[in-house]
């Protein structure tokens, strides 16, 4: 089955810095890669996603890149703010499988 | 559109008891998945229901069961509770498509504490 590795497990940055979280996947048939943000006491919320026919996608301060050859994808957050502090999860899924495989999560701490 | 709702938000039970959690999906979504989240294990998939049928199942013991109703609402039941069942139980709904690009939307979760 699919295996998703996520790094780092903890990331501490200063407000205004950029943050990058990386994930690798094992199943070359995976074609959809969502990213979720989970704040304390809440469920994960979708923040951005990318499909395998696209190499990069941006939404304001957030961007995701996908390298299908290397089987890895990354979340980039620019100009970080304290409210970006949360746990971020990556996931990968493929056709015929309705359930995404999640990474173990990255705790992002943005210091004011 | 209203999001995924879960009830109750918090539960405290003792070992040996059973518990039922409820999830109402986003209107129009036919798939409901359940996850267990603990600090050490991350998001662990329990099962997925689509049109009242269990379509996918994770590696949990038979004490964990679920069902889905005709209006897509779902319930999850845990019998003979153990201390290790203490966790945040998350429900996620989606349209249920099979092309791999089906987005899951999560509810706020039910925090279960077993004493």
HADDOCK unambig.tbl for C-alpha pairs under 7 A between the chains (distance, minus, plus):
assign (segid A and resid 31 and name CA) (segid B and resid 100 and name CA) 6.42 0.50 0.50
assign (segid A and resid 32 and name CA) (segid B and resid 100 and name CA) 6.22 0.50 0.50
assign (segid A and resid 32 and name CA) (segid B and resid 101 and name CA) 5.24 0.50 0.50
assign (segid A and resid 42 and name CA) (segid B and resid 108 and name CA) 4.88 0.50 0.50
assign (segid A and resid 43 and name CA) (segid B and resid 90 and name CA) 6.95 0.50 0.50
assign (segid A and resid 43 and name CA) (segid B and resid 106 and name CA) 5.80 0.50 0.50
assign (segid A and resid 43 and name CA) (segid B and resid 107 and name CA) 5.53 0.50 0.50
assign (segid A and resid 43 and name CA) (segid B and resid 108 and name CA) 4.19 0.50 0.50
assign (segid A and resid 43 and name CA) (segid B and resid 109 and name CA) 5.87 0.50 0.50
assign (segid A and resid 44 and name CA) (segid B and resid 106 and name CA) 5.91 0.50 0.50
assign (segid A and resid 45 and name CA) (segid B and resid 105 and name CA) 6.90 0.50 0.50
assign (segid A and resid 45 and name CA) (segid B and resid 106 and name CA) 6.52 0.50 0.50
assign (segid A and resid 46 and name CA) (segid B and resid 105 and name CA) 6.98 0.50 0.50
assign (segid A and resid 93 and name CA) (segid B and resid 100 and name CA) 5.54 0.50 0.50
assign (segid A and resid 94 and name CA) (segid B and resid 99 and name CA) 6.93 0.50 0.50
assign (segid A and resid 94 and name CA) (segid B and resid 100 and name CA) 4.14 0.50 0.50
assign (segid A and resid 95 and name CA) (segid B and resid 98 and name CA) 5.60 0.50 0.50
assign (segid A and resid 95 and name CA) (segid B and resid 99 and name CA) 4.10 0.50 0.50
assign (segid A and resid 95 and name CA) (segid B and resid 100 and name CA) 3.69 0.50 0.50
assign (segid A and resid 96 and name CA) (segid B and resid 98 and name CA) 4.98 0.50 0.50
assign (segid A and resid 96 and name CA) (segid B and resid 99 and name CA) 6.06 0.50 0.50
assign (segid A and resid 96 and name CA) (segid B and resid 100 and name CA) 6.30 0.50 0.50
assign (segid A and resid 97 and name CA) (segid B and resid 98 and name CA) 6.51 0.50 0.50
assign (segid A and resid 97 and name CA) (segid B and resid 100 and name CA) 6.24 0.50 0.50
assign (segid A and resid 98 and name CA) (segid B and resid 96 and name CA) 6.92 0.50 0.50
assign (segid A and resid 98 and name CA) (segid B and resid 98 and name CA) 5.98 0.50 0.50
assign (segid A and resid 98 and name CA) (segid B and resid 100 and name CA) 6.40 0.50 0.50
assign (segid A and resid 102 and name CA) (segid B and resid 43 and name CA) 6.85 0.50 0.50
assign (segid A and resid 104 and name CA) (segid B and resid 42 and name CA) 5.33 0.50 0.50
